Amino acid sequence: MCDTCGCSITPEHLIKLEDESTKIDQSREAIHVLQSLLSENDHQAAHNREHFDRHGVLAINLMSSPGSGKTALLEATIEALKRDYSIAVIEGDLETENDAKRIRARGVEAVQITTGNACHLDAHMVHQALHQLKLPDIDLLFIENVGNLVCPASFDLGQHRNVTLLSVPEGDDKPAKYPVMFRAADLVVLSKMDLLPLLDDFQPQRAEQALRALASQAPLIRLSAGKHRDIQTWLDWLVEEIAVHKARVGRGATLRPAIQPEGSQLHAEQTALS
């Protein structure tokens, strides 16, 4: 998929290596490069977070697989909160400005990042997008990451909170299948709950059990953003987080989310050595 997180280090690439010793050297080199990239990314992320804190902006990273309803959730959130809070969005996709156009249609500033073949946003991409935003005028910034349940969890963007969506059509076993992503979550949103009567093999309690089996204490809420149903708990969480963040930066403190760098490292090691 991309060269920045180890996704391109696949068995198909390594099968071309001439012998086992070369394979091991290649693996070590890949891991060394990955660690260097993560370190550089973290430095830029800290710089981004300084910008957010200086202007009192709460930054939230939205992560999920493609089609889970991130943009629909943002649209419903904007309609509910835009009278009381200034909101902006950074949109991440491989191609097109489709999602950014949807957000702008709600009267909110949106900056589109097209990553090409990169399967996640990184701190440098976000930093470039910040130059197009007026941070002093923003209370709440959403970063809608590329749809992917693996790599986005491993890259700090400078955000304060991670929110992971799990939609009913995906199945309730995703926290068990993608533990790195769900360990990174500060909040898990079960989305498209209006489809539950049609997809009754999805059991919300099973999804929560899988989440708790990861030793995650992240709150889990259920909603249907497309139908504007049951979103009040989500809105209450956001309003509380904004207030807490304002108080936090007033004390000169900051908050770093539960980034999972070992996810990228393990991914690179496993693919390189397989």
Order of alpha helices (4+ residues) and beta strands (2+ residues): alpha-alpha-beta-alpha-beta-alpha-beta-alpha-beta-beta-alpha-alpha-beta-alpha-beta-alpha-alpha
